[in-house]
């Protein structure tokens, strides 16, 4: 299952300017954050809660940022 973190990325840039600054606030390496944002490593519940707090994401809005499924486009031959 692949998640779409584009909304999360937008919030990171809006609040912190760069992924590096956000990673530092999260007490993660930039590499670890990148792996999470690129679906290579899963987010832990505590990390989601911390990220939501740092980014000002309401609890009810967490699914929009962390659980939006990435939809694959399938092109049909004509």
C-alpha positions in Angstrom: 0.0 0.0 0.0 1.5 3.3 -1.0 0.5 6.6 0.5 0.4 10.1 -1.0 2.2 12.5 1.2 1.9 15.6 -1.1 -0.4 17.4 1.5 2.1 16.6 4.2 5.0 17.9 2.1 3.1 21.1 1.4 2.6 21.6 5.1 6.2 20.9 5.9 7.4 23.6 3.4 4.7 26.1 4.5 5.7 25.7 8.2 9.5 24.9 8.1 10.7 25.9 4.6 12.7 22.8 4.1 12.5 19.1 4.9 15.9 19.4 6.8 14.4 22.0 9.3 11.4 19.8 9.8 13.5 16.7 10.3 15.5 18.5 12.9 12.3 19.5 14.7 11.1 15.9 14.6 14.5 14.7 15.9 15.0 12.6 12.8 17.8 12.6 10.2 16.9 14.2 6.9 17.4 10.7 5.3 14.9 9.1 7.7 12.3 11.7 6.9 12.9 11.3 3.2 12.5 7.5 3.5 9.2 8.1 5.3 7.9 10.6 2.8 8.9 8.3 -0.1 7.0 5.3 1.2 10.2 3.3 2.0 9.8 3.3 5.8 6.5 3.5 7.6 5.6 6.3 10.0 5.2 5.2 13.7 2.2 6.4 15.6 4.2 8.5 17.9 5.9 10.2 14.9 2.6 11.0 13.3 1.3 12.5 16.6 4.5 14.6 16.9 4.4 15.7 13.3 0.8 16.7 13.5 1.5 18.8 16.6 4.6 20.5 15.0 2.7 21.2 11.8 -0.5 22.4 13.5 -2.6 19.5 12.0 -5.8 18.8 13.8 -6.4 15.3 14.9 -9.4 15.0 12.6 -7.3 16.0 9.6 -4.5 13.5 10.2 -5.9 11.0 7.6 -5.7 13.7 4.9 -1.9 14.0 5.5 -0.8 10.5 6.5 -3.3 8.0 5.1 -4.3 9.4 1.7 -3.8 6.5 -0.8 -1.7 7.1 -3.9 -3.8 6.2 -6.9 -2.0 4.7 -9.9 -3.1 5.8 -13.3 -3.5 3.0 -15.8 -3.5 3.9 -19.5 -5.5 1.9 -21.8 -4.4 1.0 -25.3 -6.8 2.2 -28.0 
